[in-house]
């Protein structure tokens, strides 16, 4: 599965997957069949076929991890700056109300850092940094529309 904007496997999970591939390489040397290896490692036969093809062309070195597929667009240092901007509120950045939306945050990132995220990638980024949607379950009975507009 592919993940937007540099998400995906953690370093621990990537190391675990590499360890599985190395175990499979040992079994390739012994001549075990793909179906047996897949069952014992609890992976798909297709993955074992792909690993065997890479192993036959490049040996065990071909099965080592290549690292993350991509790096996040915003580093952790830049995300700290983004958090500070978000805490100032939308009005400080020119929006008429106090509601942060994903499209507004995307615009803010574009203006502030000259970088572009997809809406889905931005949602994943915020979730990774423990930000969550804050949508009220229902509208308060006491809500005063004129006061809210002000």
CORDAMO-V312261 format. One record per residue. N is the residue number from 1. RES is the residue in three letters. PHI is phi in radians with two decimals (NA if undefined). PSI is psi in radians with two decimals (999 if undefined). D_LAST is the distance of its C-alpha to the last C-alpha in Angstrom with 1 decimal. Layout:
n | res | phi | psi | d_last
N | RES | PHI | PSI | D_LAST
N | RES | PHI | PSI | D_LAST
This chain:
n | res | phi | psi | d_last
1 | UNK | NA | 2.43 | 46.1
2 | UNK | -1.75 | 2.54 | 44.1
3 | UNK | -2.10 | 2.46 | 40.8
4 | UNK | -1.26 | 2.56 | 38.1
5 | UNK | 1.00 | 0.82 | 37.4
6 | UNK | 1.40 | 0.22 | 40.2
7 | UNK | -1.33 | -2.79 | 39.9
8 | UNK | 2.04 | -2.57 | 43.0
9 | UNK | -1.28 | 2.51 | 45.7
10 | UNK | -1.34 | 2.94 | 45.6
11 | UNK | -1.06 | -0.68 | 48.5
12 | UNK | -1.13 | -0.76 | 50.1
13 | UNK | -1.18 | -0.67 | 49.9
14 | UNK | -1.11 | -0.71 | 51.3
15 | UNK | -1.15 | -0.68 | 54.1
16 | UNK | -1.08 | -0.78 | 54.9
17 | UNK | -1.12 | -0.66 | 55.1
18 | UNK | -1.12 | -0.69 | 57.4
19 | UNK | -1.07 | -0.72 | 59.6
20 | UNK | -1.03 | -0.77 | 60.0
21 | UNK | -1.11 | -0.64 | 61.1
22 | UNK | -1.21 | -0.65 | 63.6
23 | UNK | -1.10 | -0.75 | 65.0
24 | UNK | -1.07 | -0.66 | 65.3
25 | UNK | -1.08 | -0.68 | 67.2
26 | UNK | -1.08 | -0.69 | 69.7
27 | UNK | -1.27 | -0.52 | 70.3
28 | UNK | -1.07 | -0.73 | 70.6
29 | UNK | -1.08 | -0.68 | 73.5
30 | UNK | -1.30 | -0.25 | 75.1
31 | UNK | 1.54 | 0.31 | 74.9
32 | UNK | -1.15 | 2.68 | 72.7
33 | UNK | -1.41 | 2.71 | 71.2
34 | UNK | -1.03 | -0.75 | 67.6
35 | UNK | -1.11 | -0.68 | 67.1
36 | UNK | -1.16 | -0.78 | 68.5
37 | UNK | -1.10 | -0.78 | 66.3
38 | UNK | -1.07 | -0.75 | 63.2
39 | UNK | -1.14 | -0.79 | 64.0
40 | UNK | -1.19 | -0.62 | 64.8
41 | UNK | -1.56 | -0.12 | 61.7
42 | UNK | 1.02 | 0.88 | 59.5
43 | UNK | -2.25 | 3.04 | 58.3
44 | UNK | -1.36 | 2.67 | 58.7
45 | UNK | -1.08 | -0.66 | 62.1
46 | UNK | -1.02 | -0.73 | 60.3
47 | UNK | -1.10 | -0.77 | 59.0
48 | UNK | -1.10 | -0.68 | 62.5
49 | UNK | -1.08 | -0.75 | 63.9
50 | UNK | -1.13 | -0.74 | 61.4
51 | UNK | -1.13 | -0.73 | 62.3
52 | UNK | -1.12 | -0.70 | 66.0
53 | UNK | -1.11 | -0.79 | 65.8
54 | UNK | -1.12 | -0.72 | 64.0
55 | UNK | -1.13 | -0.71 | 66.5
56 | UNK | -1.21 | -0.47 | 69.5
57 | UNK | -1.55 | -0.55 | 68.4
58 | UNK | -2.34 | 0.11 | 67.2
59 | UNK | 1.26 | -2.96 | 68.3
60 | UNK | -1.04 | -0.49 | 66.2
61 | UNK | -1.07 | -0.53 | 64.4
62 | UNK | -1.22 | -0.27 | 62.8
63 | UNK | -1.69 | -0.03 | 61.2
64 | UNK | -1.26 | 2.71 | 59.4
65 | UNK | -1.20 | 2.44 | 55.6
66 | UNK | -1.63 | 0.06 | 54.2
67 | UNK | 1.58 | -3.07 | 51.0
68 | UNK | -1.13 | 2.60 | 47.5
69 | UNK | -1.10 | -0.63 | 47.0
70 | UNK | -2.73 | 2.83 | 44.3
71 | UNK | -1.69 | 2.64 | 42.2
72 | UNK | -1.06 | 2.56 | 38.5
73 | UNK | -1.16 | -0.76 | 36.7
74 | UNK | -1.75 | 2.13 | 34.6
75 | UNK | -1.23 | 2.99 | 36.8
76 | UNK | -1.09 | -0.61 | 35.9
77 | UNK | -1.14 | -0.75 | 35.4
78 | UNK | -1.21 | -0.56 | 32.9
79 | UNK | -1.15 | -0.59 | 31.1
80 | UNK | -1.07 | -0.72 | 30.6
81 | UNK | -1.13 | -0.74 | 29.0
82 | UNK | -1.06 | -0.75 | 26.8
83 | UNK | -1.03 | -0.72 | 25.7
84 | UNK | -1.09 | -0.70 | 24.7
85 | UNK | -1.16 | -0.71 | 22.6
86 | UNK | -1.14 | -0.63 | 20.9
87 | UNK | -1.20 | -0.38 | 20.2
88 | UNK | -1.18 | -0.46 | 18.3
89 | UNK | 1.70 | 2.76 | 15.7
90 | UNK | -1.14 | -0.56 | 14.8
91 | UNK | -1.10 | -0.64 | 12.3
92 | UNK | -1.14 | -0.33 | 15.5
93 | UNK | -1.86 | 0.21 | 17.3
94 | UNK | 1.75 | 0.08 | 15.3
95 | UNK | -1.60 | 2.62 | 13.4
96 | UNK | -1.33 | -0.27 | 9.9
97 | UNK | -2.31 | 3.12 | 9.1
98 | UNK | -1.69 | 0.70 | 11.0
99 | UNK | -2.01 | 2.08 | 13.7
100 | UNK | -1.54 | 2.22 | 17.2
101 | UNK | -2.03 | 2.85 | 19.6
102 | UNK | -1.06 | -0.67 | 23.2
103 | UNK | -1.18 | -0.61 | 23.0
104 | UNK | -1.20 | -0.72 | 20.4
105 | UNK | -1.15 | -0.66 | 22.7
106 | UNK | -1.06 | -0.76 | 25.6
107 | UNK | -1.11 | -0.74 | 24.2
108 | UNK | -1.04 | -0.77 | 23.5
109 | UNK | -1.09 | -0.71 | 27.1
110 | UNK | -1.10 | -0.76 | 28.4
111 | UNK | -1.20 | -0.77 | 26.8
112 | UNK | -1.42 | -0.71 | 27.6
113 | UNK | -2.00 | -0.11 | 31.0
114 | UNK | 0.98 | 0.76 | 32.2
115 | UNK | -2.27 | 2.74 | 33.0
116 | UNK | -2.17 | 2.31 | 32.4
117 | UNK | -2.05 | 2.69 | 31.9
118 | UNK | -1.43 | 2.84 | 32.0
119 | UNK | -1.07 | -0.76 | 29.2
120 | UNK | -1.14 | -0.72 | 31.9
121 | UNK | -1.14 | -0.65 | 33.1
122 | UNK | -1.17 | -0.71 | 29.8
123 | UNK | -1.08 | -0.72 | 29.2
124 | UNK | -1.15 | -0.72 | 32.7
125 | UNK | -1.04 | -0.84 | 32.1
126 | UNK | -1.12 | -0.69 | 29.0
127 | UNK | -1.15 | -0.69 | 31.0
128 | UNK | -1.07 | -0.51 | 34.0
129 | UNK | -1.74 | 0.40 | 31.9
130 | UNK | 1.12 | 0.49 | 30.6
131 | UNK | -1.64 | 2.50 | 27.1
132 | UNK | -2.34 | 2.84 | 26.1
133 | UNK | -1.24 | 2.40 | 23.7
134 | UNK | -2.11 | 1.41 | 21.1
135 | UNK | -1.90 | 2.16 | 20.3
136 | UNK | -1.11 | 2.50 | 19.7
137 | UNK | -1.19 | -0.59 | 22.7
138 | UNK | -2.67 | 2.85 | 20.8
139 | UNK | -1.44 | 2.38 | 17.5
140 | UNK | -1.13 | 2.45 | 17.1
141 | UNK | -1.14 | -0.61 | 18.2
142 | UNK | -1.41 | 0.06 | 15.9
143 | UNK | -1.02 | 2.28 | 12.7
144 | UNK | -1.91 | 1.84 | 10.2
145 | UNK | -1.05 | -0.65 | 8.7
146 | UNK | -1.20 | -0.64 | 6.3
147 | UNK | -1.21 | -0.66 | 5.1
148 | UNK | -1.16 | -0.70 | 5.4
149 | UNK | -1.12 | -0.55 | 3.8
150 | UNK | -1.34 | 999 | 0.0
